[in-house]
Amino acid sequence: QVQLQESGGGLVQSGGSLTLSCAASGIIFSINDMGWYRQAPGKERELVATITTTGVTKYADSVKGRITISRDNAKHTVYLLMNSLKPEDTAVYYCYSSMNLGTVWGQGTQVTVSS
């Protein structure tokens, strides 16, 4: 069974930076796309960024130019570098990993941006 463990969330002031990490562990045969979603209070979960095994990335319009997704295939880890954070980035951030047997989700990590 594969598990995802997120880390790096916390409280930061507006304009600050945070880096989230998400590492997969367990019996891993292959990982396809990896990425991050977020969910703010009272809102639906929304896509933040995704990355394929070859490094092709996709971003939500609201984070383009401020957030960078990357991955280390050897470590089964995906990262989210967040710069110029805004209060509206406040949310629980969830990583996911798409595999042949289905999609696995992390438990979520809270990011709070104060104004």
N, C-alpha and C positions, 0 to 999 in steps of 0.2 A: 504494500500500500504506500502511495506517495503522499507526502505531507509538504506543505509550504509554510515557511516561517518568515514573517515580515519583521523588520526592525528599522529604526531610524526616525520614527514619528516623534512629535513633541510640540512644544509651544515656541513660536518664533514671532518676532515683530514684523510688521508690514515692510516689505522690501528685503527681507532676509532670505536665507537659503536653508534647505534641508536636503539630505540624500536618503532615500528609502532603499532598502535592500530586501530581497525575497529569495530565499534559498530553498531548493527542492531537496528532499531527502527520502530515503526508502529504496524500494526496488524500482529503478528507473530504466526503462528500455529505450524510450525515445521521447523527446520533447519537441513539439512543434512551436507554434506561436507562444509567446509569453507577453504579459502586459499588466496594466493597472487600470482599475476602475475606481471611482470614488462615489460616496454617498453623503450628502449633506443632510442635516436634520430637515425632515418634512419634504425632501426631494427624492426623486428616483435615482437609482444608481446610474452613473454615466461613465462612458469611456474616457480615459485620460490619454493613454498611449499604448501602442502595441509594437512588437518587434518580432520579425520572423527569425528562423534559424540562420539565415544569411545576412541578417542585419537590416532588412528593409523595415522602416519605421512608419508609423501613422500616428498623428496627434489630433486631439480635439482642437478646434479653432481657438477656444478660450485659453489654451496653454501654449500655443505655438510661439516659439521664440523665447520662452521662459523655462520650459521643461525639456529635458533630454532623457530619453530612455536608452539603455544599453544592456548588454547581457554578456555573461561569461559562460559559454557552453560547457567548458570543462568542469566548471564548478556548479553547473545547473542553477545559476543565479541571475536574476534580473535586477537592474538598478533604475532608480528614478531620481535624477538630479533636478531639483526645483530651485530656481532663482527668481528674484523679484516677486516674492510671494505676496499675495493680496488677501485681505480678509475673506473674500469670496472663494478662496481655495480651501477654506476650512471644511473638513470632511473626514470621514473614515475612508482610508485608502486600502483597497483590496488588490492583491496581486492574483493572477491566475496563470495556469500553465495548461496549454492544450496538448493532449497526448492522444495516441491512437485509441486508447480505451476510454477516453472522455476528458472532461475538463476538471481540473482540481483548483480549488480556491484556498487562499490564505484566510486567517481569522480576522484580518483587518488591523490597521494601525491608525491611531488618531493623529491628525495634523490640525493644529489650531494656529491661526494667524491673527495676531492682535493688531488693532489699528492705532 
